[in-house]
Amino acid sequence: MVQRVCVIGGGSSGLTSIKSCLEEGLEPICFESSDDIGGLWRFKENLEAERASIYSSVIINTSKEMMCFSDYPIPAHFPNYMHNSLIMDYFRMYAENYHLTKHIRLQVKPRPDFSQSGQWDVETENRKGEKERHVFDAVMICVGHHCHPNLPLHDFPGIDTFEGQYIHSRDYKTAEDWKGKRVVVIGIGNSGGDIAVELSRVSKQVFLSTRRGAWIMNRVGEHGMPTDMVFNRWIASFVKSTHTNTRAHPHRKRFGTCCVCPRLFSQHPTVNDELPNRILSGTVRIKPNIRRLQGTSVEFDDGTVEDNIDLVVFATGYNISFPFLPPHVLALSKNKATLYKYVFPPGLEHPTLAVIGLVQPLGAIMPISELQARWVTRVFKGVTKLPSKDNMLKDIKQKEDSMAKRYVTSQRHTIQVNYIEYMDEIADQVGVRPNLLWLLLTEPGLGLRVLLGPCTPYQYRLRGPGQWDGARQAILTQWDRVAQPLRTRPSEISEHKQRSLPLALTLGAATLALGYYWAMQNHPSLLNDLDPSPLLDKIKPYLAVRW
């Protein structure tokens, strides 16, 4: 029976893994190679080898209600999109509240290996070079996603002749050193967009090079709401998922704005509020892929040449890597690991190794890591069983095929998941997925908020193992916490009216959704001539208001 668990990494995934171990009565010891917790979100001026790094201005792309741990809401007065320093404050509060820090060993590097006894031999080395050997029953890996930069210099002829400076986005810290300079940023992902915008405020000119462009999303959505709270809703996820197979169901092509979903979500979108304005003002100029570099000049695929370039920033992502693991324990190929539900290696005789947080969702990573950790610790404990190796491999293949059909081929899409679908999938393994029908029957107000409102993490604490008594109240007050940092004066509209929707409208919306689901499952032909776009356009504003 698993008792002692080695947790590698003290970032967000490591912290929630420690807590999950404690909740299941296990004994975790977390080894963190740096001198503090926080992982990716801890800003440091100086780079550290094999450690994630961010620039000083980073603000998270997911709102506080969507990114918090499921039983510990972020304080109401915190802004909806937090600076990295506030994220660190939240992590410290979380660690202190659940007494996690006493289980963390800082500045210690572990190197686990599977032993013949079925346990794990873990050799650790501290900052003084002193080594120790430990025996653990299981290992949880909570690092490996943003530590090792992908720097594809071989794809850029002439880089060795370039007279300016080139860096990876991991090495970028501030824009101060590049005032009045000419800069090329390669890559239009989140880091590339952020760095291009920040540099454009002080540099002479920024050129943003992209091979195939990107879909740009704002943090602020309709009616001033956080975009992810409007977008990541169960009902919206259901509508999108039922309109992916247009060949089998022709009516789906006409389902309002969903007709653009296959194209819009064929690659991971970039979240950036300022980039469109910077492009319109000319301070950031979009360029195609780079053909070659020579001296201080950069030539692009369209034949244009920009001279006197001082800096090239490679915002080209990261390589997944676990250098502390022997290759036979967890093999990597083409920047992906073969993992059952992105967590368990299927080839081990005993399920005592798990990878936490190695996914890229259209949403926050923290709640996903937490659900994974809750599932993993129950598997370690023996109360939840994994399927056979063959069934796990079938599941892995099905997910690979599904993602390959949806997303363009790219290194960044090897660990892509659909946020709500994946959360529900892991929640099923734990036994904590919300029972919508039961909620609608027993407590319609709460059920409607779960059905039509944002899929906040609290929903996965309403029932089952790890149930939290505060989950219901957290869901009922989630919009109050969104509004709290925005209030400058008392509102003349009563709180009751702000939170209310006409009962007939909410019940009608729920009936429409459930009726549509029933028809899709049982009589899809009935919907072939249905164009619900006008109706959706009418009820859409109501789905974004506070209630």
C-alpha positions, -999 to 999 in steps of 0.1 A, spaced: 0 0 0 13 35 -9 21 56 21 51 79 14 49 101 -17 77 120 -34 63 153 -49 87 169 -74 82 207 -78 68 233 -54 47 253 -79 9 254 -82 7 217 -92 31 207 -64 12 226 -37 -22 210 -46 -5 176 -48 8 179 -13 -27 189 -1 -43 160 -19 -19 136 -4 -27 149 31 -64 146 24 -60 109 16 -39 102 46 -6 99 27 28 112 37 41 137 11 76 152 9 80 178 -18 114 186 -33 118 220 -48 151 229 -65 148 266 -60 147 286 -28 110 293 -27 76 280 -38 56 293 -67 72 276 -97 65 294 -130 48 323 -112 78 334 -91 96 362 -108 134 364 -104 158 388 -121 184 361 -125 178 330 -145 182 296 -129 190 265 -149 162 240 -155 137 264 -139 107 282 -153 111 319 -158 88 348 -164 92 385 -172 83 411 -146 51 424 -161 33 391 -166 -4 391 -158 -23 358 -159 -47 351 -188 -73 334 -166 -96 352 -142 -94 346 -105 -127 328 -102 -117 303 -129 -81 297 -117 -85 293 -80 -83 260 -61 -117 246 -56 -120 250 -19 -100 282 -14 -115 312 -33 -91 341 -41 -98 371 -20 -127 393 -33 -106 425 -34 -80 409 -57 -83 420 -93 -99 396 -117 -67 392 -137 -38 391 -114 -2 402 -117 24 375 -110 31 390 -75 -5 386 -65 -6 350 -77 24 344 -54 5 360 -25 -24 336 -32 -1 306 -33 14 316 0 -20 320 16 -31 286 3 1 270 16 -2 286 50 -39 278 53 -34 241 47 0 239 64 18 227 33 52 244 37 64 220 64 63 192 38 85 211 14 123 208 11 138 238 -7 169 238 -28 169 201 -31 171 182 -65 156 147 -66 164 119 -90 140 90 -87 144 55 -102 121 25 -100 135 -3 -78 130 -40 -80 109 -39 -48 82 -19 -66 91 12 -47 111 43 -58 147 50 -49 151 87 -48 186 103 -46 185 140 -35 212 166 -37 211 199 -18 227 232 -26 259 222 -8 262 191 -29 253 168 -1 234 136 -13 209 114 5 189 84 -5 152 79 2 126 53 -5 91 63 -15 61 43 -25 50 67 -52 61 98 -72 42 128 -84 60 149 -111 48 185 -110 74 201 -133 86 198 -169 63 220 -190 80 255 -190 116 248 -180 135 239 -212 132 264 -240 127 254 -276 152 274 -296 150 261 -332 181 279 -346 185 254 -374 152 267 -389 167 302 -393 195 303 -419 222 329 -412 215 331 -374 252 325 -369 260 356 -389 235 378 -371 253 408 -355 225 417 -331 215 398 -300 190 369 -299 173 354 -269 145 331 -260 114 346 -244 125 328 -212 155 351 -210 134 383 -214 128 403 -182 120 439 -190 119 463 -220 142 489 -205 174 478 -222 158 481 -257 146 517 -257 149 532 -293 159 498 -308 145 477 -336 132 443 -326 119 412 -342 97 389 -321 92 353 -335 60 337 -325 25 350 -318 16 330 -288 9 345 -254 45 353 -246 53 366 -281 22 389 -280 30 402 -245 67 409 -253 59 425 -286 34 449 -269 57 457 -241 87 464 -263 66 485 -286 61 511 -259 98 519 -258 115 506 -289 118 523 -323 99 495 -341 87 460 -333 82 433 -360 61 403 -350 69 373 -372 43 345 -375 40 315 -398 2 312 -398 -12 340 -376 -34 336 -346 -68 342 -331 -66 370 -306 -89 370 -276 -94 398 -250 -94 392 -212 -125 415 -211 -156 400 -227 -191 411 -233 -207 434 -208 -173 438 -191 -172 403 -179 -140 382 -178 -139 364 -211 -132 330 -196 -163 332 -173 -185 339 -203 -168 313 -226 -161 284 -202 -197 274 -194 -211 239 -195 -239 248 -218 -215 266 -242 -192 236 -241 -221 213 -249 -232 234 -278 -197 234 -293 -192 197 -287 -225 188 -305 -215 208 -335 -182 192 -344 -196 165 -367 -213 185 -394 -212 157 -418 -234 135 -396 -257 164 -386 -260 190 -414 -281 214 -393 -251 220 -371 -235 242 -397 -261 268 -391 -259 270 -354 -252 307 -349 -216 317 -342 -207 280 -337 -200 278 -374 -167 294 -369 -157 272 -339 -138 245 -359 -117 272 -375 -113 295 -345 -103 266 -323 -80 248 -347 -51 263 -327 -46 276 -292 -58 313 -292 -36 341 -280 -50 363 -251 -39 399 -255 -59 431 -250 -34 455 -265 -20 438 -295 -47 448 -320 -43 484 -310 -5 482 -314 -9 467 -348 -34 494 -359 -11 521 -346 19 506 -364 41 502 -334 39 465 -340 41 453 -376 31 418 -386 55 399 -407 56 363 -422 82 337 -413 118 346 -414 137 334 -446 172 343 -434 193 366 -413 226 383 -423 245 409 -404 219 432 -389 193 424 -416 163 401 -415 146 388 -446 111 375 -445 93 350 -467 74 377 -486 108 391 -498 108 422 -475 140 430 -456 143 449 -424 177 464 -416 194 475 -384 177 449 -362 191 450 -327 173 421 -311 155 389 -321 133 373 -295 124 336 -300 89 332 -284 90 296 -297 77 277 -267 93 249 -247 103 213 -249 87 189 -225 115 173 -205 121 152 -174 160 151 -172 158 137 -136 140 105 -148 156 75 -165 144 72 -201 129 38 -196 106 51 -169 89 78 -190 98 81 -227 93 112 -247 88 115 -284 80 145 -306 74 166 -275 48 144 -260 47 117 -233 25 86 -236 2 91 -206 -32 78 -197 -54 109 -195 -22 129 -196 -13 116 -161 -3 79 -158 23 60 -178 5 29 -190 36 7 -191 44 5 -153 34 -27 -135 21 -6 -106 5 28 -110 29 46 -86 41 74 -110 19 103 -121 25 135 -140 5 165 -128 -3 196 -149 12 185 -182 -17 198 -202 -25 229 -222 -62 238 -218 -83 267 -231 -86 277 -194 -68 277 -162 -42 250 -153 -46 252 -115 -80 236 -112 -70 208 -136 -38 200 -116 -59 199 -85 -84 174 -99 -56 153 -113 -39 153 -79 -72 143 -62 -76 114 -87 -39 103 -85 -38 101 -47 -69 79 -46 -53 56 -72 -21 56 -50 -43 48 -20 -60 19 -38 -96 31 -36 -97 39 -74 -84 14 -100 -70 21 -134 -81 1 -165 -59 -25 -182 -29 -14 -202 -46 -22 -235 -76 0 -226 -53 28 -214 -34 27 -247 -67 28 -266 -78 59 -247 -44 75 -254 -48 68 -291 -83 81 -292 -73 114 -276 -43 118 -300 -66 112 -330 -92 136 -317 -67 164 -311 -50 158 -345 -83 162 -362 -91 194 -344 -58 212 -341 -31 221 -367 1 201 -363 23 220 -339 46 213 -310 24 234 -287 -7 212 -294 7 178 -282 -8 183 -248 -39 203 -257 -72 195 -239 -107 209 -240 -111 225 -205 -146 215 -194 -146 182 -211 -113 172 -195 -123 185 -161 -155 165 -162 -135 134 -175 -111 135 -145 -140 144 -121 -157 112 -132 -126 93 -122 -128 109 -87 -166 107 -84 -171 144 -80 -186 155 -113 -217 176 -106 -250 158 -112 -269 185 -132 -302 167 -132 -302 162 -94 -292 198 -88 -320 211 -111 -345 189 -93 -334 195 -57 -321 231 -58 -330 248 -91 -312 280 -83 -279 263 -78 -285 239 -107 -291 267 -131 -260 285 -121 -240 253 -127 -258 246 -160 -258 281 -175 -231 299 -155 -193 297 -156 -177 263 -149 -159 275 -118 -138 250 -98 -161 250 -68 -185 228 -88 -162 199 -82 -165 202 -45 -203 199 -43 -204 161 -39 -182 130 -35 -147 126 -20 -133 159 -8 -167 175 -7 -165 211 7 -193 226 27 -185 261 13 -188 251 -24 -225 260 -27 -220 295 -12 -188 300 -33 -209 294 -65 -237 317 -53 -213 345 -46 -188 341 -74 -201 372 -93 -199 393 -61 -161 386 -60 -158 395 -97 -175 429 -90 -158 437 -57 -125 452 -71 -145 472 -97 -168 490 -73 -161 526 -67 -195 536 -51 -227 520 -39 -250 509 -67 -285 523 -68 -298 489 -80 -304 464 -52 -281 434 -49 -312 412 -53 -321 427 -86 -286 425 -99 -284 388 -92 -319 379 -105 -332 367 -138 -369 362 -145 -378 327 -134 -396 319 -166 -365 329 -186 -341 307 -166 -364 277 -166 -370 282 -203 -333 283 -211 -327 252 -190 -356 234 -207 -343 245 -241 -308 231 -234 -321 198 -220 -346 194 -247 -320 200 -274 -297 175 -257 -325 149 -256 -333 155 -293 -296 152 -303 -293 119 -285 -326 103 -297 -339 121 -328 -312 141 -345 -332 142 -377 -358 164 -360 -332 192 -359 -320 191 -395 -342 221 -405 -338 240 -372 -319 272 -372 -318 283 -336 -295 313 -343 -322 340 -338 -333 325 -305 -297 322 -293 -291 359 -302 -320 369 -281 -311 349 -250 -273 355 -253 -273 388 -233 -290 371 -204 -264 345 -201 -237 370 -193 -255 390 -166 -250 386 -129 -274 361 -114 
